[in-house]
Amino acid sequence: QAMEGAPRLKPLVAVCQVTSTPDKEQNFASCARLVREAAQRGASLIFLPEEDTAQTLSLAEGLDGDIMARYTQLARQCQVWLSLGGFHERGQDWEATGRIYNCHVLLDPHGRLVAAYRKTHLCDVELRGRVSMRESSFTNPGTQLLPPVDTPAGKLGLSICYDLRFPEVSLALRRAGAQLLTYPSAFTFPTGSAHWEVLLRARAIETQCYVVAAAQTGQNHAQRTSFGHAMVVDPWGAVVAQCHEGPGVCYAEIDLDYLQQVRSQMPVQGHRRHDLYGTV
């Protein structure tokens, strides 16, 4: 029994960094190992990154498929919330379109699917001689943002990777009540080394939210190297946890009292001039 007046325990989140390959079994085994490690450390909410494009159309499954069933079982076994950030989903329109959805799935400790956000901004980028990506060639865009979800660490707003470049998303989620924003990602090395940390910190500062970003790292396949540096940023914009090279996990306590302090001392949400630039 907790002592009266004792400080309240802060929820612990775990942010995973992995190197996905075209081997689906190996990918699941690597993720499951990190989830079990984080659960043993006491994390209540565990974040996994976006799958990279090595996960081809032929490997995609529906949300009722085998891989999701295994993650559901894993969440139940470990009694944790699981953010699966960028599951390549064969939707109900698969037969008609031949395209997948990039789907961020949130599971609760009972293994229930609490939310499924489908990526709304698709990464079509051509950096001559460095990066060539055309996500729209095999992915359907999602059609809506989801309201933040109540979790043990606070109200969680879901996004995926390229959504990070659109502050309208983070501002809309903040307005809807988000206290944490999450951007599971597979940033390339050229874009990650230039923009990854500064964008994550900007989203935290402008929304006064915790920002949690799981990441792919290293050589995913012959044509792809991911930047890594999974991290957690606090509402003041400070990086409070970060992975560096190679697969692993970093941890951060979520202090909602501190979040409220930041918001009350600098109440930017109340200072917005919607009469000038509209409401996101």
C-alpha positions as CSV (number, residue, x, y, z in Angstrom):
1,Q,0.0,0.0,0.0
2,A,1.4,3.4,-1.0
3,M,2.3,5.7,1.9
4,E,0.0,8.7,2.3
5,G,1.8,11.7,0.8
6,A,4.4,9.6,-1.0
7,P,5.3,11.0,-4.5
8,R,3.3,9.6,-7.3
9,L,5.1,7.1,-9.6
10,K,5.6,8.5,-13.1
11,P,4.7,6.1,-15.9
12,L,7.7,4.7,-17.8
13,V,7.6,4.5,-21.6
14,A,10.0,2.5,-23.8
15,V,11.1,3.5,-27.3
16,C,12.5,0.8,-29.5
17,Q,15.0,1.0,-32.3
18,V,15.2,-2.0,-34.7
19,T,16.7,-3.0,-38.1
20,S,13.9,-4.5,-40.1
21,T,14.8,-6.7,-43.1
22,P,12.7,-8.6,-45.7
23,D,12.6,-11.6,-43.2
24,K,9.3,-11.2,-41.4
25,E,10.0,-13.9,-38.8
26,Q,13.3,-12.3,-37.8
27,N,11.6,-8.9,-37.6
28,F,9.0,-10.2,-35.2
29,A,11.5,-12.0,-33.1
30,S,13.7,-8.9,-32.8
31,C,10.7,-6.7,-31.8
32,A,9.3,-9.3,-29.3
33,R,12.7,-9.5,-27.6
34,L,12.8,-5.7,-27.1
35,V,9.2,-5.6,-25.9
36,R,9.8,-8.3,-23.3
37,E,13.0,-6.5,-22.1
38,A,11.1,-3.3,-21.8
39,A,8.2,-4.9,-20.0
40,Q,10.6,-6.5,-17.4
41,R,12.0,-3.0,-16.8
42,G,8.5,-1.8,-15.9
43,A,7.5,0.1,-19.0
44,S,3.7,0.5,-19.3
45,L,3.7,1.7,-22.9
46,I,6.2,0.4,-25.6
47,F,6.7,2.0,-29.0
48,L,7.9,0.2,-32.1
49,P,8.9,1.9,-35.3
50,E,7.5,2.1,-38.8
51,E,8.2,-0.8,-41.0
52,D,10.5,0.2,-43.9
53,T,9.8,-0.4,-47.5
54,A,11.7,-3.7,-47.4
55,Q,8.3,-5.0,-46.2
56,T,6.9,-5.5,-49.7
57,L,3.3,-5.8,-50.8
58,S,3.7,-9.6,-50.8
59,L,4.5,-9.5,-47.0
60,A,1.6,-7.2,-46.1
61,E,-1.3,-8.6,-44.0
62,G,-4.7,-7.6,-42.8
63,L,-5.2,-6.5,-39.2
64,D,-6.8,-9.9,-38.7
65,G,-3.7,-11.7,-39.9
66,D,-1.0,-13.9,-38.2
67,I,1.5,-11.2,-37.3
68,M,-1.1,-8.9,-35.7
69,A,-2.4,-11.9,-33.8
70,R,1.1,-12.5,-32.4
71,Y,1.5,-8.9,-31.4
72,T,-1.9,-9.1,-29.7
73,Q,-0.7,-12.2,-27.7
74,L,2.6,-10.4,-26.9
75,A,0.7,-7.4,-25.4
76,R,-1.4,-9.7,-23.3
77,Q,1.6,-11.8,-22.1
78,C,3.6,-8.7,-21.2
79,Q,0.6,-6.8,-19.9
80,V,1.7,-3.6,-21.7
81,W,0.3,-1.1,-24.2
82,L,2.0,-1.6,-27.6
83,S,2.3,1.1,-30.3
84,L,3.0,-0.7,-33.6
85,G,3.9,2.2,-35.8
86,G,3.6,1.6,-39.4
87,F,2.2,-1.8,-40.0
88,H,1.8,-2.5,-43.7
89,E,-1.9,-3.4,-43.8
90,R,-3.9,-5.0,-46.6
91,G,-7.2,-3.2,-46.2
92,Q,-10.7,-4.1,-47.3
93,D,-9.9,-2.4,-50.7
94,W,-6.8,-4.5,-51.3
95,E,-8.3,-6.6,-54.2
96,A,-9.6,-3.4,-55.9
97,T,-6.5,-1.2,-55.4
98,G,-3.5,-3.5,-55.0
99,R,-2.2,-1.0,-52.5
100,I,-1.7,-1.2,-48.7
101,Y,-2.2,1.3,-45.9
102,N,0.6,2.3,-43.6
103,C,-1.2,1.7,-40.3
104,H,-0.3,2.7,-36.8
105,V,-1.9,0.2,-34.5
106,L,-2.3,0.7,-30.7
107,L,-3.0,-2.4,-28.6
108,D,-3.9,-2.4,-24.9
109,P,-2.7,-4.9,-22.2
110,H,-5.7,-7.1,-23.0
111,G,-4.5,-7.3,-26.6
112,R,-7.5,-5.3,-27.8
113,L,-7.0,-3.0,-30.8
114,V,-7.7,0.4,-29.4
115,A,-6.9,2.6,-32.4
116,A,-5.7,2.2,-36.0
117,Y,-4.4,5.4,-37.7
118,R,-3.7,5.2,-41.4
119,K,-0.9,7.5,-42.6
120,T,-2.3,10.5,-44.2
121,H,0.9,12.1,-45.7
122,L,2.7,9.8,-48.1
123,C,6.5,10.2,-48.7
124,D,7.1,11.0,-52.3
125,V,10.6,12.5,-52.3
126,E,13.4,12.7,-54.8
127,L,16.8,13.9,-53.6
128,R,19.0,13.5,-56.6
129,G,21.7,10.9,-56.0
130,R,20.7,10.4,-52.3
131,V,17.1,9.4,-51.7
132,S,14.3,8.2,-54.0
133,M,11.0,7.3,-52.4
134,R,7.5,7.1,-53.8
135,E,5.2,5.8,-51.1
136,S,2.1,6.6,-53.1
137,S,3.1,4.0,-55.7
138,F,2.0,1.2,-53.3
139,T,0.1,2.9,-50.5
140,N,-3.3,4.4,-50.1
141,P,-3.4,7.6,-48.0
142,G,-5.5,7.6,-44.8
143,T,-8.5,9.9,-44.7
144,Q,-8.6,11.1,-41.1
145,L,-6.8,11.9,-37.9
146,L,-7.8,10.1,-34.8
147,P,-8.7,11.7,-31.4
148,P,-6.0,11.1,-28.8
149,V,-6.3,7.9,-26.8
150,D,-6.2,7.6,-23.0
151,T,-3.2,5.6,-21.9
152,P,-1.4,5.1,-18.6
153,A,1.1,7.8,-19.8
154,G,-1.5,10.3,-20.9
155,K,-3.5,11.2,-23.9
156,L,-1.6,9.8,-27.0
157,G,-1.9,11.3,-30.5
158,L,-1.0,9.0,-33.3
159,S,1.0,9.9,-36.4
160,I,3.6,8.1,-38.7
161,C,7.0,9.3,-39.9
162,Y,6.5,11.8,-42.8
163,D,3.5,13.3,-40.9
164,L,6.3,14.8,-38.7
165,R,6.9,17.4,-41.4
166,F,3.4,18.8,-41.1
167,P,2.9,20.8,-37.9
168,E,-0.9,21.1,-38.7
169,V,-1.2,17.5,-37.6
170,S,0.5,18.0,-34.2
171,L,-1.5,21.2,-33.6
172,A,-4.7,19.5,-34.4
173,L,-3.9,16.6,-32.0
174,R,-2.9,19.1,-29.3
175,R,-6.1,21.0,-29.7
176,A,-7.9,17.7,-29.4
177,G,-6.3,17.1,-26.0
178,A,-3.0,15.2,-26.7
179,Q,-0.3,15.2,-24.1
180,L,2.0,12.8,-26.0
181,L,2.6,12.7,-29.7
182,T,4.2,9.7,-31.3
183,Y,6.1,9.5,-34.7
184,P,7.2,5.9,-35.4
185,S,9.6,6.3,-38.2
186,A,12.0,4.9,-40.8
187,F,13.9,8.1,-41.7
188,T,16.6,7.7,-44.3
189,F,20.2,8.7,-43.3
190,P,20.3,11.9,-45.4
191,T,17.0,13.2,-44.2
192,G,17.4,12.0,-40.6
193,S,20.9,13.5,-40.1
194,A,19.5,16.9,-41.4
195,H,16.0,17.1,-39.9
196,W,15.1,14.3,-37.5
197,E,16.0,15.8,-34.1
198,V,15.1,19.4,-35.0
199,L,11.6,18.4,-36.2
200,L,10.9,16.3,-33.2
201,R,11.9,19.1,-30.9
202,A,9.9,21.6,-32.8
203,R,6.8,19.5,-32.6
204,A,7.3,19.2,-28.8
205,I,7.9,22.9,-28.3
206,E,5.0,24.2,-30.4
207,T,2.5,21.8,-28.8
208,Q,4.0,21.5,-25.3
209,C,3.6,17.7,-25.5
210,Y,6.0,14.8,-24.9
211,V,7.1,13.5,-28.3
212,V,8.0,9.8,-28.6
213,A,9.7,8.6,-31.8
214,A,10.7,5.0,-32.3
215,A,13.0,4.4,-35.3
216,Q,14.5,2.1,-37.8
217,T,18.3,2.0,-37.8
218,G,21.1,0.6,-39.9
219,Q,21.2,-1.4,-43.1
220,N,17.6,-2.6,-43.8
221,H,18.5,-4.0,-47.2
222,A,20.9,-3.3,-50.1
223,Q,19.2,-0.1,-51.2
224,R,18.3,1.2,-47.7
225,T,20.0,2.6,-44.6
226,S,18.0,4.1,-41.8
227,F,19.1,6.9,-39.5
228,G,18.0,5.6,-36.1
229,H,18.3,7.9,-33.0
230,A,14.9,6.9,-31.5
231,M,14.2,9.5,-28.9
232,V,11.8,11.1,-26.4
233,V,11.5,14.9,-26.2
234,D,9.9,16.6,-23.3
235,P,7.3,19.5,-23.5
236,W,10.1,22.1,-23.1
237,G,12.0,20.6,-26.1
238,A,14.7,18.8,-24.2
239,V,15.8,15.3,-25.5
240,V,15.4,13.2,-22.3
241,A,16.1,9.8,-23.9
242,Q,17.8,8.6,-27.1
243,C,19.1,5.5,-28.8
244,H,22.3,5.8,-30.8
245,E,23.7,3.1,-33.1
246,G,22.1,-0.4,-33.5
247,P,19.0,-2.0,-32.2
248,G,18.0,-1.2,-28.6
249,V,15.6,0.5,-26.2
250,C,15.6,3.8,-24.4
251,Y,13.4,4.8,-21.5
252,A,11.7,7.9,-20.2
253,E,9.4,8.8,-17.4
254,I,6.4,10.9,-18.4
255,D,5.8,13.7,-16.0
256,L,2.3,15.2,-16.6
257,D,2.7,17.6,-13.7
258,Y,5.7,19.0,-15.4
259,L,3.8,19.2,-18.7
260,Q,1.1,21.2,-17.0
261,Q,3.6,23.5,-15.5
262,V,5.2,24.2,-18.9
263,R,1.7,24.9,-20.4
264,S,0.6,27.2,-17.5
265,Q,3.8,29.2,-17.4
266,M,3.8,29.8,-21.2
267,P,0.2,29.4,-22.3
268,V,0.7,29.5,-26.1
269,Q,-2.4,27.6,-26.8
270,G,-4.5,30.4,-25.4
271,H,-2.4,33.0,-27.3
272,R,-3.2,31.6,-30.7
273,R,-4.8,34.1,-33.1
274,H,-7.4,31.9,-34.8
275,D,-9.1,35.1,-36.1
276,L,-6.0,35.6,-38.3
277,Y,-5.0,32.2,-39.4
278,G,-7.9,29.9,-38.8
279,T,-8.3,26.9,-36.5
280,V,-6.3,23.7,-37.1
